[in-house]
Amino acid sequence: MDNLIVVTHAHVMQIDIDEGKAVGVQAEVKGKPVTFRAAKEIVLSAGAINTPMLLERSGIGQPSRLEALGIPVHKALPGEGENLQDHWNAYLKQLVT
Ligand SMILES: Cc1cc2nc3c(=O)[nH]c(=O)nc-3n(C[C@H](O)[C@H](O)[C@H](O)COP(=O)(O)OP(=O)(O)OC[C@H]3O[C@@H](n4cnc5c(N)ncnc54)[C@H](O)[C@@H]3O)c2cc1C
C-alpha cells in the first residue's frame, strides 16, 4: 500500500490543536521527539484508557481537571474519561462425573 506508513516504537504524547482543529501529533519514536502533521484527519484509537488520557493531555476534557494540571483548555468536554465500565465476570466450574 503506497499511502500507508506504519511507524513502530512510537509513543504519541499529545495531539497538536490549532484554532480548534487537530492538526498533528507529537510522539516519541525510539526515544526521540517527532512531530507528525495530519494531511486530512487524525484517528485516535489508543484504547479505553489511553484515548481519553491523550485527549486530556491535549486540552480536551473537564476544564477544572485540566486547569489543576496546568493544561490549557482547548475544548471543554465534561464527560471525558468518566464512563469506563469494568466487565464483571463470575466464573463457575463444575465437575460432571
Ligand atoms: C482481558 C480482555 C479480554 C477481552 N476479551 C474480548 C473478547 O473476547 N471479545 C471482544 O470482542 N473484545 C474483548 N476485549 C475488548 C477488546 O480487546 C477491545 O474492545 C479492543 O481491543 C479495543 O480495540 P482498540 O483498537 O480500540 O484498542 P486497543 O486494542 O486497546 O489498542 C490500542 C492500541 O493503542 C496503543 N497505544 C496506546 N497509547 C498509545 C500512545 N500514546 N501512543 C501510541 N500507541 C498507543 C496500544 O499499545 C494499543 O496497541 C477484551 C479486553 C480485555 C482487556
The ligand as a MOL file (V3000), in Angstrom:
LIG
                    3D

  0  0  0     0  0            999 V3000
M  V30 BEGIN CTAB
M  V30 COUNTS 53 58 0 0 0
M  V30 BEGIN ATOM
M  V30 1 C -8.7790 -9.1510 29.1450 0
M  V30 2 C -9.6080 -8.6550 27.9730 0
M  V30 3 C -10.3690 -9.5580 27.2580 0
M  V30 4 C -11.1520 -9.1390 26.1880 0
M  V30 5 N -11.9060 -10.0540 25.5130 0
M  V30 6 C -12.6410 -9.6610 24.4630 0
M  V30 7 C -13.3840 -10.6190 23.7060 0
M  V30 8 O -13.3700 -11.8160 23.9920 0
M  V30 9 N -14.1080 -10.1840 22.6710 0
M  V30 10 C -14.1500 -8.8560 22.3130 0
M  V30 11 O -14.8200 -8.5190 21.3470 0
M  V30 12 N -13.4340 -7.9210 22.9970 0
M  V30 13 C -12.6980 -8.3040 24.0540 0
M  V30 14 N -11.9930 -7.3830 24.7600 0
M  V30 15 C -12.1070 -5.9880 24.3590 0
M  V30 16 C -11.2130 -5.6840 23.1640 0
M  V30 17 O -9.8850 -6.1010 23.4710 0
M  V30 18 C -11.2420 -4.1770 22.9220 0
M  V30 19 O -12.5680 -3.7570 22.7640 0
M  V30 20 C -10.4590 -3.8260 21.6640 0
M  V30 21 O -9.1500 -4.3230 21.7480 0
M  V30 22 C -10.4060 -2.3210 21.5130 0
M  V30 23 O -9.6550 -2.0410 20.3480 0
M  V30 24 P -8.9610 -0.6720 20.1510 0
M  V30 25 O -8.2230 -0.7350 18.8590 0
M  V30 26 O -9.9670 0.4310 20.3270 0
M  V30 27 O -7.9410 -0.5090 21.3670 0
M  V30 28 P -6.6940 -1.4620 21.7890 0
M  V30 29 O -6.8220 -2.8540 21.2810 0
M  V30 30 O -6.5680 -1.2460 23.2830 0
M  V30 31 O -5.4980 -0.7910 21.0080 0
M  V30 32 C -4.9360 0.4440 21.3960 0
M  V30 33 C -3.5090 0.4750 20.8640 0
M  V30 34 O -3.0050 1.7980 21.0350 0
M  V30 35 C -1.6760 1.7090 21.5320 0
M  V30 36 N -1.4120 2.9510 22.2690 0
M  V30 37 C -1.9490 3.3580 23.4400 0
M  V30 38 N -1.4780 4.5650 23.7910 0
M  V30 39 C -0.6160 4.9280 22.8130 0
M  V30 40 C 0.1900 6.0800 22.6100 0
M  V30 41 N 0.2090 7.0980 23.4890 0
M  V30 42 N 0.9730 6.1300 21.5060 0
M  V30 43 C 0.9770 5.0980 20.6190 0
M  V30 44 N 0.2110 3.9910 20.7440 0
M  V30 45 C -0.5700 3.9110 21.8320 0
M  V30 46 C -1.6640 0.4790 22.4140 0
M  V30 47 O -0.3390 -0.0020 22.5520 0
M  V30 48 C -2.5520 -0.4650 21.6110 0
M  V30 49 O -1.8050 -1.1740 20.6600 0
M  V30 50 C -11.1840 -7.7800 25.8320 0
M  V30 51 C -10.3850 -6.8540 26.5510 0
M  V30 52 C -9.6090 -7.2860 27.6010 0
M  V30 53 C -8.7540 -6.3000 28.3750 0
M  V30 END ATOM
M  V30 BEGIN BOND
M  V30 1 1 1 2
M  V30 2 1 2 3
M  V30 3 2 2 52
M  V30 4 2 3 4
M  V30 5 1 4 5
M  V30 6 1 4 50
M  V30 7 2 5 6
M  V30 8 1 6 7
M  V30 9 1 6 13
M  V30 10 2 7 8
M  V30 11 1 7 9
M  V30 12 1 9 10
M  V30 13 2 10 11
M  V30 14 1 10 12
M  V30 15 2 12 13
M  V30 16 1 13 14
M  V30 17 1 14 15
M  V30 18 1 14 50
M  V30 19 1 15 16
M  V30 20 1 16 17
M  V30 21 1 16 18
M  V30 22 1 18 19
M  V30 23 1 18 20
M  V30 24 1 20 21
M  V30 25 1 20 22
M  V30 26 1 22 23
M  V30 27 1 23 24
M  V30 28 2 24 25
M  V30 29 1 24 26
M  V30 30 1 24 27
M  V30 31 1 27 28
M  V30 32 2 28 29
M  V30 33 1 28 30
M  V30 34 1 28 31
M  V30 35 1 31 32
M  V30 36 1 32 33
M  V30 37 1 33 34
M  V30 38 1 33 48
M  V30 39 1 34 35
M  V30 40 1 35 36
M  V30 41 1 35 46
M  V30 42 1 36 37
M  V30 43 1 36 45
M  V30 44 2 37 38
M  V30 45 1 38 39
M  V30 46 1 39 40
M  V30 47 2 39 45
M  V30 48 1 40 41
M  V30 49 2 40 42
M  V30 50 1 42 43
M  V30 51 2 43 44
M  V30 52 1 44 45
M  V30 53 1 46 47
M  V30 54 1 46 48
M  V30 55 1 48 49
M  V30 56 2 50 51
M  V30 57 1 51 52
M  V30 58 1 52 53
M  V30 END BOND
M  V30 END CTAB
M  END
